[in-house]
Amino acid sequence: MGFYKKQPVDASKTTATYLWTGLRTPGIFVIEVEGDAQNYSYGFSLTRDAHFVGGLKIDSMGWTGPLGQGTTPYKVKGSFPGQFTPKIVISGANGDFIVDVKEIPSDQVEDYVKSKVG
């Protein structure tokens, strides 16, 4: 039986990028998280904490089970629409971390997306 819970986050390998999409429209946060999850973890995802007030808080979640010894590295990406904020909170099993947000101006978004695809 698996348990859906927060997964450990390596704050030094976590990035947040904001893509400006134009005037008077909310942009998109692109979040990339890495960590070492307990063995037999799977189904990793990033979820927005809807109860967090004052910015954006993202939880690194996944299924773990059956419980086993050791860890396995994982990497997960997600995107979330919203208004720009210079820092966000990433939450994992090992705590909450404040992450600086890198801005990509709207005239450079296409180049950024191409660099991530290719």
C-alpha positions as CSV (number, residue, x, y, z in Angstrom):
1,M,0.0,0.0,0.0
2,G,1.4,3.4,-1.0
3,F,1.2,6.7,0.9
4,Y,0.8,10.1,-0.9
5,K,3.1,12.5,0.9
6,K,5.6,15.3,0.6
7,Q,9.0,14.2,-0.8
8,P,12.4,15.5,0.2
9,V,13.6,18.5,-1.8
10,D,17.2,19.5,-2.6
11,A,16.9,23.3,-2.5
12,S,20.2,23.7,-4.3
13,K,18.8,21.9,-7.4
14,T,15.4,23.7,-7.3
15,T,14.7,26.4,-9.9
16,A,11.8,28.8,-10.5
17,T,11.4,30.7,-13.7
18,Y,8.6,33.2,-14.5
19,L,7.6,33.6,-18.2
20,W,6.1,37.0,-18.9
21,T,3.3,36.5,-21.4
22,G,2.4,40.1,-22.2
23,L,0.7,43.1,-20.8
24,R,-2.3,42.7,-18.5
25,T,-2.1,38.9,-18.5
26,P,-0.8,36.6,-15.8
27,G,2.4,34.8,-16.7
28,I,3.5,31.3,-15.9
29,F,5.8,30.0,-13.2
30,V,7.9,27.0,-14.4
31,I,9.2,25.0,-11.4
32,E,11.8,22.3,-11.4
33,V,12.5,20.3,-8.3
34,E,15.0,17.5,-7.6
35,G,15.5,15.4,-4.5
36,D,16.3,12.0,-3.1
37,A,13.1,10.2,-2.3
38,Q,12.7,7.1,-0.2
39,N,13.0,3.9,-2.2
40,Y,9.8,2.7,-3.8
41,S,8.6,6.2,-4.4
42,Y,6.8,7.1,-7.7
43,G,4.2,9.4,-9.3
44,F,6.0,12.6,-8.4
45,S,4.1,15.9,-8.9
46,L,4.2,19.5,-7.9
47,T,1.0,20.9,-6.4
48,R,0.0,24.4,-5.5
49,D,-0.9,24.9,-1.8
50,A,-4.3,26.6,-2.2
51,H,-4.3,27.6,1.5
52,F,-1.0,29.6,1.4
53,V,-1.5,33.3,1.7
54,G,0.9,35.9,0.4
55,G,2.5,34.4,-2.7
56,L,3.0,31.0,-4.2
57,K,3.8,27.8,-2.3
58,I,4.5,24.6,-4.2
59,D,4.5,21.1,-2.5
60,S,6.7,18.3,-3.9
61,M,4.5,15.3,-3.7
62,G,4.7,11.6,-4.5
63,W,3.6,8.1,-3.7
64,T,5.8,6.0,-1.4
65,G,5.3,2.3,-0.7
66,P,6.0,-0.3,0.2
67,L,8.5,1.3,2.6
68,G,12.1,0.4,1.8
69,Q,15.6,1.2,2.8
70,G,17.7,3.8,0.9
71,T,16.8,6.6,-1.5
72,T,16.5,7.2,-5.2
73,P,16.9,10.5,-7.0
74,Y,13.9,12.1,-8.6
75,K,13.2,15.1,-10.8
76,V,9.8,16.7,-11.4
77,K,8.6,19.8,-13.3
78,G,5.4,21.8,-13.2
79,S,3.9,25.0,-14.4
80,F,1.5,27.4,-12.6
81,P,-0.2,30.6,-13.9
82,G,-0.1,33.6,-11.7
83,Q,1.1,37.1,-11.1
84,F,4.9,37.7,-10.7
85,T,6.5,37.5,-7.3
86,P,10.3,37.6,-6.9
87,K,10.4,34.6,-4.4
88,I,8.3,31.5,-3.9
89,V,8.2,28.7,-1.3
90,I,8.9,25.1,-2.2
91,S,7.8,22.6,0.4
92,G,9.1,19.1,0.9
93,A,9.3,16.4,3.5
94,N,12.5,18.1,4.8
95,G,11.1,21.6,5.2
96,D,10.1,24.7,3.3
97,F,12.6,26.6,1.2
98,I,12.4,30.1,-0.3
99,V,13.5,30.1,-3.9
100,D,14.4,33.2,-6.1
101,V,12.4,33.5,-9.3
102,K,14.3,34.1,-12.6
103,E,12.3,36.3,-15.0
104,I,12.1,35.8,-18.7
105,P,10.7,38.8,-20.6
106,S,7.8,38.2,-23.0
107,D,10.1,38.9,-26.1
108,Q,12.5,36.1,-25.0
109,V,9.9,33.4,-24.0
110,E,10.0,31.7,-27.4
111,D,13.8,31.3,-27.2
112,Y,13.6,30.0,-23.6
113,V,11.0,27.4,-24.6
114,K,13.1,26.3,-27.6
115,S,16.1,25.9,-25.3
116,K,14.2,23.6,-23.0
117,V,12.7,21.5,-25.7
118,G,15.8,20.9,-27.8
